[in-house]
Amino acid sequence: MAHGIITAEQLMHHRHIAQQIINFRKHWKENYSWYPEAQTQQYSRFNDIYKESIAKYGEEEFKKYAVMKRLRGIHTAVIDTRKREAEQKKWCYPMNYMQGIKPSVTTNGDYSLIPPAHHHFCQKHTR
């Protein structure tokens, strides 16, 4: 059989597949097209539900739940921010302790106490 010839059986098969796709899309549109919108509405409530849970059960219990269920960090950001700020207040100190410190005086004025080696100078070597 030559590759350029399409038989009636092949044509009927392709028409059957195309009709199945049309039927499937029609069935989905009639029965399941509501699902993406409902899913979006439900997902939009997650943040409110998690806030209510934090208020009801406390931050520590909710944090345990969030770790156990592997919730996204966006839902525990408020708890983590408060904890991080408390840790920073406890352990961080001001960085102004370096005010008034001056670099030590060098012997050659430029390169600290060790003068540069000969290979640091960019001079052409003539042969």
C-alpha positions in Angstrom: 0.0 0.0 0.0 1.4 3.4 -0.9 1.8 6.1 1.7 -0.1 8.7 -0.2 -3.4 6.8 -0.3 -6.0 7.1 2.4 -8.4 4.3 2.7 -12.1 4.8 3.5 -11.5 2.9 6.8 -8.7 5.3 7.8 -11.0 8.3 6.9 -13.8 6.8 9.0 -11.5 6.3 11.9 -10.3 9.9 11.8 -13.8 11.2 11.6 -14.8 9.0 14.6 -11.9 10.4 16.7 -12.9 14.0 15.7 -16.5 13.3 16.7 -15.4 11.8 20.0 -13.4 15.0 20.8 -16.4 17.2 20.0 -18.7 15.0 22.1 -16.2 15.1 25.0 -15.9 18.9 24.9 -19.7 19.3 24.8 -20.1 16.9 27.7 -17.4 18.7 29.7 -19.0 22.1 29.0 -22.5 20.9 30.0 -21.4 19.1 33.2 -18.1 20.4 34.5 -17.6 24.0 33.2 -18.6 25.3 36.6 -15.7 23.7 38.3 -12.8 26.1 37.6 -14.9 29.1 38.9 -16.0 27.2 42.0 -12.4 26.2 42.6 -11.2 29.8 42.4 -13.8 30.8 44.9 -12.8 28.1 47.3 -9.1 28.8 47.0 -9.8 32.5 47.6 -11.2 31.6 51.0 -8.0 29.9 52.2 -6.4 33.0 53.6 -9.5 33.9 55.6 -9.9 30.4 56.9 -6.2 30.3 58.0 -6.6 33.7 59.8 -9.6 32.4 61.6 -7.7 29.3 62.6 -4.8 31.4 63.9 -7.2 33.5 66.0 -9.0 30.4 67.3 -6.1 28.0 68.0 -3.1 30.4 68.5 0.0 30.9 66.4 2.0 28.0 67.8 -0.6 25.4 67.1 -1.3 26.8 63.6 2.5 26.8 62.9 2.6 23.1 63.8 -0.3 22.4 61.5 1.3 24.5 58.7 4.6 22.5 59.0 2.7 19.2 59.1 0.5 20.0 56.1 3.4 21.8 54.3 1.4 24.9 53.7 2.9 27.7 51.6 5.0 30.2 53.5 2.5 33.0 52.6 0.1 31.6 55.2 2.6 31.7 58.0 4.4 34.9 57.0 2.8 37.0 59.8 3.9 34.4 62.4 7.4 34.1 61.0 7.8 37.9 60.7 6.9 38.4 64.4 9.3 35.6 65.5 12.1 37.0 63.3 11.7 40.5 64.7 11.8 39.2 68.2 15.0 37.3 67.5 16.6 40.4 65.9 15.8 42.4 69.0 17.3 39.8 71.2 20.5 39.1 69.2 21.2 42.0 66.9 23.2 45.0 68.1 23.9 48.3 66.3 26.6 48.4 63.7 27.9 51.8 64.8 30.7 50.3 66.9 33.1 50.9 64.0 32.6 54.7 64.1 35.9 56.5 64.9 38.1 53.5 63.8 40.8 54.6 61.4 42.9 52.3 59.2 46.4 51.8 60.4 49.3 53.8 59.0 51.3 52.0 56.4 55.0 52.2 55.8 54.8 52.9 52.1 51.5 54.8 52.2 49.7 52.6 49.6 50.0 48.9 50.0 50.0 48.3 53.8 53.1 46.9 55.4 54.3 44.7 52.6 55.6 46.4 49.5 54.4 44.9 46.2 56.5 42.3 44.3 58.0 43.0 40.9 55.2 41.1 39.1 52.6 43.6 40.3 54.0 46.4 38.2 52.9 46.5 34.5 56.1 47.1 32.7 57.1 45.7 29.3 60.0 43.3 29.5 62.5 43.7 26.6 64.6 40.9 25.5 
